[in-house]
Amino acid sequence: MKIVETIKLTLQKAQAKREKTAVFHSQLLLNAELLKNLDPHEFCRNVDVAKSYVREFRKMIAVARTLSELGYP
């Protein structure tokens, strides 16, 4: 999936700036609709982040869903 590759590259760039976690969260929020049906474990493996990010993946997808229900785009 192209979005996963794009996020992986974005995270690699962010790591150099020490912004990897913030960028991870923002990318998930921005792309939640495309990512919501992906397996969190597989996604994290594919973008080369630690297993602990699986929890963050789930949280950000839930936040995006909540924001959408509240009327945010």
N, C-alpha and C positions, 0 to 999 in steps of 0.2 A: 504494500500500500504506500503510495507516494507521500502521504502526510506523515507517516511514521519516519520515513527517511529524512524528510524536511525537519522534523522535530529533532531527530538524532543529530543532524548537522548543526542546528541551532543550539542544542545543548553543548556540543563540543566547543563552539565559539564562546558560549557563556561561561564555560568552565575556566577559560583563560582569564576572564574578568572576575572570577569568584562570584558569579551570579547564577550558578546552575540551578539551585533550588527554586529561586524566584522565577526563573525562566521556565522551569518544568511546570510550576503551578500555572503560570500565565498561558503557556501553550495548551495545557489541558482545558483551561476555561475557555479559551478562544476557539478551540477545535472540538469541544465536548460532543457536539452532535455527530461528528465523524468518528469519534473514538468510543462512544458509549457502549457499543456492542463488542468491543475487543476484549480479549482476555487480559486482565491487568498484569499477570505474570509474564505472559508472552510479550506484551507491549514493553514492559520494563527490560526484558532481555534484549529485545530488538533495538531499543534506544540506548542500551548499555549503561543502565543505572542499577544501583544496589536493590536487593530484594525489599528493603525497607520502603522503597518508593511505591510499592504496590498499594500500601495503605493510603499514601498521598494521592495516587491515581483515583482510588475509590472516593476519597473525600472530595476531590475537585470535580468529579463527574456529578456527585450529589449536590455540590454547591451550584454548579451550572444549571442543574435541573431546578433547584429551588429558585434561583434568580429568574429563570425562564417562567416559572409559575407565578412569580411576582410581577411579571410584565417587562422584565429587562430583556433586551435583544440577545 
